[in-house]
Amino acid sequence: MSLSLIPARLYDSYQQVTAEELRTLGITLLLSDLDFTLAPKSVRRPDAALRRWIGDLREGGVDFMIVSNNRSGRRVVEFCAELGVPYQGHCGKPSTRGLRRAMERAGAEPARTAMLGDKLLTDVLAANRAGILPLMVEPAGGAAGPWQKVLHAMQEPFKNVCRRRSGRKSGE
């Protein structure tokens, strides 16, 4: 179990994560946060781009499931139903409990699983603690509100470590 806040990879958007890349890494299950990872929290319905991306993952042999800490299960249930994807709610990230339940439901091992999220203290930390590949995106729709802006500014040094390790410069 690693307590690291460093993601393995950093992306500007979920759309940059491809089935080909995941399969090259040995990943067969992608777990993903919803709010600010796949869509801003204010967005109630998935768009065509998200539907295509999930279809591309599936066609590429990567299973997909949403894992959420969202307290209002209604939005997550409706969003996932429209996408036709399973979800694991009330995950309690950075606890690994919800991620482990999701992997068990999907029949996946940690070594074959990745977690995509926008926050270090929940998504990346939970992934590292669970022994799964932590992938991070910039927040969809940008950081909303003063607290989100502070939180995302505090994440920058950790994201810079990831960029240095991957040879990527800030903003690339």
BALOBA-1460 file (C-alpha; in Angstrom, 3 decimals):
// residues 172
<rec num="1" residu="m" x="0.000" y="0.000" z="0.000"/>
<rec num="2" residu="s" x="1.421" y="3.359" z="-1.091"/>
<rec num="3" residu="l" x="0.448" y="6.658" z="0.480"/>
<rec num="4" residu="s" x="1.731" y="8.552" z="-2.555"/>
<rec num="5" residu="l" x="-0.126" y="11.549" z="-3.978"/>
<rec num="6" residu="i" x="1.744" y="11.305" z="-7.282"/>
<rec num="7" residu="p" x="-0.281" y="10.157" z="-10.299"/>
<rec num="8" residu="a" x="1.370" y="7.800" z="-12.791"/>
<rec num="9" residu="r" x="0.056" y="9.842" z="-15.715"/>
<rec num="10" residu="l" x="-1.518" y="13.268" z="-16.114"/>
<rec num="11" residu="y" x="-3.945" y="14.279" z="-18.862"/>
<rec num="12" residu="d" x="-5.751" y="17.472" z="-19.805"/>
<rec num="13" residu="s" x="-8.988" y="15.528" z="-20.397"/>
<rec num="14" residu="y" x="-10.382" y="12.024" z="-20.074"/>
<rec num="15" residu="q" x="-10.514" y="11.920" z="-23.892"/>
<rec num="16" residu="q" x="-6.714" y="11.606" z="-24.005"/>
<rec num="17" residu="v" x="-6.873" y="8.229" z="-22.238"/>
<rec num="18" residu="t" x="-7.101" y="5.538" z="-24.902"/>
<rec num="19" residu="a" x="-7.891" y="1.845" z="-24.851"/>
<rec num="20" residu="e" x="-4.664" y="1.217" z="-26.765"/>
<rec num="21" residu="e" x="-2.558" y="2.934" z="-24.077"/>
<rec num="22" residu="l" x="-4.393" y="1.147" z="-21.276"/>
<rec num="23" residu="r" x="-4.043" y="-2.252" z="-22.938"/>
<rec num="24" residu="t" x="-0.311" y="-1.576" z="-23.478"/>
<rec num="25" residu="l" x="-0.090" y="-1.019" z="-19.713"/>
<rec num="26" residu="g" x="-1.940" y="-4.294" z="-19.065"/>
<rec num="27" residu="i" x="-5.122" y="-2.543" z="-17.942"/>
<rec num="28" residu="t" x="-8.464" y="-4.274" z="-18.539"/>
<rec num="29" residu="l" x="-10.625" y="-2.225" z="-16.140"/>
<rec num="30" residu="l" x="-10.781" y="1.558" z="-15.910"/>
<rec num="31" residu="l" x="-12.483" y="2.953" z="-12.829"/>
<rec num="32" residu="s" x="-13.367" y="6.627" z="-13.074"/>
<rec num="33" residu="d" x="-14.589" y="9.383" z="-10.851"/>
<rec num="34" residu="l" x="-17.536" y="11.347" z="-12.260"/>
<rec num="35" residu="d" x="-17.600" y="14.925" z="-10.914"/>
<rec num="36" residu="f" x="-14.988" y="17.143" z="-12.602"/>
<rec num="37" residu="t" x="-13.341" y="14.057" z="-14.154"/>
<rec num="38" residu="l" x="-15.864" y="13.125" z="-16.840"/>
<rec num="39" residu="a" x="-18.110" y="16.184" z="-16.569"/>
<rec num="40" residu="p" x="-18.534" y="19.292" z="-14.433"/>
<rec num="41" residu="k" x="-20.725" y="18.602" z="-11.411"/>
<rec num="42" residu="s" x="-23.435" y="20.861" z="-12.839"/>
<rec num="43" residu="v" x="-23.819" y="18.691" z="-15.966"/>
<rec num="44" residu="r" x="-26.748" y="16.323" z="-15.486"/>
<rec num="45" residu="r" x="-26.474" y="14.222" z="-18.651"/>
<rec num="46" residu="p" x="-23.559" y="12.606" z="-20.499"/>
<rec num="47" residu="d" x="-22.695" y="14.110" z="-23.862"/>
<rec num="48" residu="a" x="-21.946" y="12.397" z="-27.190"/>
<rec num="49" residu="a" x="-18.166" y="12.705" z="-26.735"/>
<rec num="50" residu="l" x="-18.285" y="10.794" z="-23.442"/>
<rec num="51" residu="r" x="-20.514" y="8.114" z="-24.961"/>
<rec num="52" residu="r" x="-18.079" y="7.672" z="-27.879"/>
<rec num="53" residu="w" x="-15.067" y="7.504" z="-25.553"/>
<rec num="54" residu="i" x="-16.631" y="4.777" z="-23.398"/>
<rec num="55" residu="g" x="-17.614" y="2.905" z="-26.560"/>
<rec num="56" residu="d" x="-14.021" y="3.142" z="-27.784"/>
<rec num="57" residu="l" x="-12.749" y="1.765" z="-24.466"/>
<rec num="58" residu="r" x="-15.126" y="-1.182" z="-24.661"/>
<rec num="59" residu="e" x="-14.258" y="-1.872" z="-28.304"/>
<rec num="60" residu="g" x="-10.598" y="-1.798" z="-27.271"/>
<rec num="61" residu="g" x="-11.167" y="-4.447" z="-24.598"/>
<rec num="62" residu="v" x="-11.229" y="-2.183" z="-21.529"/>
<rec num="63" residu="d" x="-14.143" y="-2.464" z="-19.088"/>
<rec num="64" residu="f" x="-15.375" y="0.760" z="-17.505"/>
<rec num="65" residu="m" x="-17.074" y="1.601" z="-14.219"/>
<rec num="66" residu="i" x="-17.764" y="4.863" z="-12.413"/>
<rec num="67" residu="v" x="-16.743" y="5.047" z="-8.744"/>
<rec num="68" residu="s" x="-18.070" y="8.049" z="-6.885"/>
<rec num="69" residu="n" x="-18.031" y="9.663" z="-3.478"/>
<rec num="70" residu="n" x="-21.087" y="11.694" z="-4.530"/>
<rec num="71" residu="r" x="-23.522" y="11.968" z="-1.616"/>
<rec num="72" residu="s" x="-26.460" y="12.454" z="-3.954"/>
<rec num="73" residu="g" x="-26.791" y="9.069" z="-5.566"/>
<rec num="74" residu="r" x="-29.578" y="10.262" z="-7.853"/>
<rec num="75" residu="r" x="-27.317" y="12.179" z="-10.251"/>
<rec num="76" residu="v" x="-24.812" y="9.330" z="-10.462"/>
<rec num="77" residu="v" x="-27.546" y="6.720" z="-10.963"/>
<rec num="78" residu="e" x="-29.175" y="8.745" z="-13.750"/>
<rec num="79" residu="f" x="-25.851" y="9.613" z="-15.412"/>
<rec num="80" residu="c" x="-24.664" y="5.990" z="-15.391"/>
<rec num="81" residu="a" x="-28.048" y="4.647" z="-16.549"/>
<rec num="82" residu="e" x="-27.923" y="6.946" z="-19.579"/>
<rec num="83" residu="l" x="-24.390" y="5.737" z="-20.331"/>
<rec num="84" residu="g" x="-25.237" y="2.102" z="-19.712"/>
<rec num="85" residu="v" x="-22.293" y="1.693" z="-17.337"/>
<rec num="86" residu="p" x="-22.109" y="0.238" z="-13.844"/>
<rec num="87" residu="y" x="-21.131" y="2.339" z="-10.883"/>
<rec num="88" residu="q" x="-19.994" y="1.931" z="-7.327"/>
<rec num="89" residu="g" x="-21.422" y="4.674" z="-5.140"/>
<rec num="90" residu="h" x="-20.475" y="5.983" z="-1.707"/>
<rec num="91" residu="c" x="-16.869" y="4.874" z="-2.274"/>
<rec num="92" residu="g" x="-15.400" y="6.904" z="0.560"/>
<rec num="93" residu="k" x="-12.204" y="7.657" z="-1.364"/>
<rec num="94" residu="p" x="-9.381" y="7.790" z="-0.257"/>
<rec num="95" residu="s" x="-10.549" y="4.584" z="1.416"/>
<rec num="96" residu="t" x="-9.905" y="1.597" z="-0.820"/>
<rec num="97" residu="r" x="-13.163" y="-0.115" z="0.163"/>
<rec num="98" residu="g" x="-15.224" y="1.180" z="-2.783"/>
<rec num="99" residu="l" x="-12.463" y="0.547" z="-5.314"/>
<rec num="100" residu="r" x="-12.032" y="-3.011" z="-4.074"/>
<rec num="101" residu="r" x="-15.793" y="-3.626" z="-4.323"/>
<rec num="102" residu="a" x="-15.791" y="-2.279" z="-7.881"/>
<rec num="103" residu="m" x="-12.875" y="-4.537" z="-8.884"/>
<rec num="104" residu="e" x="-14.573" y="-7.527" z="-7.282"/>
<rec num="105" residu="r" x="-17.805" y="-6.812" z="-9.185"/>
<rec num="106" residu="a" x="-15.845" y="-6.535" z="-12.449"/>
<rec num="107" residu="g" x="-13.689" y="-9.580" z="-11.726"/>
<rec num="108" residu="a" x="-10.470" y="-7.550" z="-12.056"/>
<rec num="109" residu="e" x="-7.205" y="-7.650" z="-10.150"/>
<rec num="110" residu="p" x="-5.471" y="-4.453" z="-8.955"/>
<rec num="111" residu="a" x="-2.556" y="-5.001" z="-11.373"/>
<rec num="112" residu="r" x="-5.016" y="-4.891" z="-14.309"/>
<rec num="113" residu="t" x="-6.967" y="-1.847" z="-13.048"/>
<rec num="114" residu="a" x="-6.500" y="1.912" z="-13.381"/>
<rec num="115" residu="m" x="-8.310" y="4.763" z="-11.618"/>
<rec num="116" residu="l" x="-9.017" y="8.051" z="-13.399"/>
<rec num="117" residu="g" x="-9.779" y="11.128" z="-11.305"/>
<rec num="118" residu="d" x="-9.196" y="14.821" z="-10.836"/>
<rec num="119" residu="k" x="-8.213" y="14.992" z="-7.157"/>
<rec num="120" residu="l" x="-5.027" y="13.851" z="-5.465"/>
<rec num="121" residu="l" x="-6.446" y="13.517" z="-1.950"/>
<rec num="122" residu="t" x="-9.275" y="11.224" z="-3.019"/>
<rec num="123" residu="d" x="-8.796" y="9.596" z="-6.428"/>
<rec num="124" residu="v" x="-5.005" y="9.329" z="-6.704"/>
<rec num="125" residu="l" x="-4.441" y="8.475" z="-3.042"/>
<rec num="126" residu="a" x="-7.156" y="5.781" z="-3.122"/>
<rec num="127" residu="a" x="-5.684" y="4.284" z="-6.304"/>
<rec num="128" residu="n" x="-2.162" y="4.205" z="-4.888"/>
<rec num="129" residu="r" x="-3.406" y="2.699" z="-1.620"/>
<rec num="130" residu="a" x="-5.339" y="0.017" z="-3.536"/>
<rec num="131" residu="g" x="-2.322" y="-0.858" z="-5.698"/>
<rec num="132" residu="i" x="-3.966" y="0.258" z="-8.929"/>
<rec num="133" residu="l" x="-2.609" y="2.610" z="-11.594"/>
<rec num="134" residu="p" x="-3.478" y="6.246" z="-10.692"/>
<rec num="135" residu="l" x="-4.363" y="8.456" z="-13.675"/>
<rec num="136" residu="m" x="-5.241" y="12.119" z="-13.249"/>
<rec num="137" residu="v" x="-7.057" y="14.694" z="-15.376"/>
<rec num="138" residu="e" x="-7.413" y="18.426" z="-15.044"/>
<rec num="139" residu="p" x="-10.878" y="19.256" z="-13.685"/>
<rec num="140" residu="a" x="-13.588" y="19.247" z="-16.363"/>
<rec num="141" residu="g" x="-15.004" y="22.753" z="-16.556"/>
<rec num="142" residu="g" x="-12.118" y="24.087" z="-14.456"/>
<rec num="143" residu="a" x="-11.967" y="24.466" z="-10.706"/>
<rec num="144" residu="a" x="-15.370" y="25.763" z="-9.583"/>
<rec num="145" residu="g" x="-15.477" y="28.076" z="-6.595"/>
<rec num="146" residu="p" x="-12.781" y="29.370" z="-4.274"/>
<rec num="147" residu="w" x="-12.211" y="26.111" z="-2.370"/>
<rec num="148" residu="q" x="-11.778" y="24.125" z="-5.597"/>
<rec num="149" residu="k" x="-9.280" y="26.706" z="-6.853"/>
<rec num="150" residu="v" x="-7.233" y="26.442" z="-3.653"/>
<rec num="151" residu="l" x="-7.406" y="22.648" z="-3.696"/>
<rec num="152" residu="h" x="-6.266" y="22.419" z="-7.303"/>
<rec num="153" residu="a" x="-3.470" y="24.952" z="-6.727"/>
<rec num="154" residu="m" x="-2.223" y="22.799" z="-3.840"/>
<rec num="155" residu="q" x="-2.094" y="19.804" z="-6.202"/>
<rec num="156" residu="e" x="0.268" y="21.520" z="-8.645"/>
<rec num="157" residu="p" x="3.587" y="20.463" z="-7.016"/>
<rec num="158" residu="f" x="2.518" y="16.798" z="-7.090"/>
<rec num="159" residu="k" x="1.384" y="17.081" z="-10.705"/>
<rec num="160" residu="n" x="4.748" y="18.668" z="-11.543"/>
<rec num="161" residu="v" x="6.530" y="15.602" z="-10.142"/>
<rec num="162" residu="c" x="4.419" y="13.458" z="-12.468"/>
<rec num="163" residu="r" x="5.253" y="15.738" z="-15.409"/>
<rec num="164" residu="r" x="8.979" y="15.556" z="-14.641"/>
<rec num="165" residu="r" x="8.872" y="11.774" z="-14.403"/>
<rec num="166" residu="s" x="7.080" y="11.528" z="-17.743"/>
<rec num="167" residu="g" x="9.181" y="14.203" z="-19.441"/>
<rec num="168" residu="r" x="6.122" y="16.382" z="-19.994"/>
<rec num="169" residu="k" x="6.142" y="20.126" z="-19.388"/>
<rec num="170" residu="s" x="3.360" y="22.028" z="-17.641"/>
<rec num="171" residu="g" x="0.571" y="22.860" z="-20.062"/>
<rec num="172" residu="e" x="1.578" y="20.180" z="-22.635"/>
